[in-house]
Structures are given as C-alpha cells and as structure tokens.
Amino acid sequence: MLTLRIPTSFSEIKTLIKDRTDKRYKHNKSLFDEAYKRICKEINSGYWSNDISKYMKDTITSPTNGVISQILLECKSKVK
C-alpha cells in the first residue's frame, strides 16, 4: 500500500524541506529512527513477555500512533 503525505501547514512544509535538504537534520532523524527500532525490538523481545501484555506492547510500539514514536517525533522537531 502506498501512502502519500501532503503537507497541510507551514510547519509541515518547513519540515518536509528540512528533511530533503539539511544533512544534520537527516543525520539526527536517522539516529532517532534507529533508537525507535532498538527500543521496540527490546520491548518485543521475549524477555518482557511475562511483564507486558500483547496489547500494551502493540500500543506502545505502533509505528503510526504509538507512544514511543510520538515522543521521538516530538524530539525530532525540537532538535536544531
């Protein structure tokens, strides 16, 4: 499935331009993406199976509206 993101505000347009042109922003974004993957991998590992329910794991690690991804997106927007 193909998802197109159309910017609807000035801040989204600004972020889109930064994402395509600014090398520091790209580097920081890749670091946050890697951190997200590592955190989700650790949460979904078998080590936490008795402590965290499946529903909670899915809620926390969802790529679109999970808690971790929202926190990292907020941090990405604050990084200069």
Protein Blocks (a to p, Z undefined) as FASTA:
>chain_A
ZZddddfbfklmmmmmmmmmmmklmmmmmmmmmmmmmmmmmmmpmklmmmpcfklmmmmm
pmklgmklmmmmmmmmmpZZ
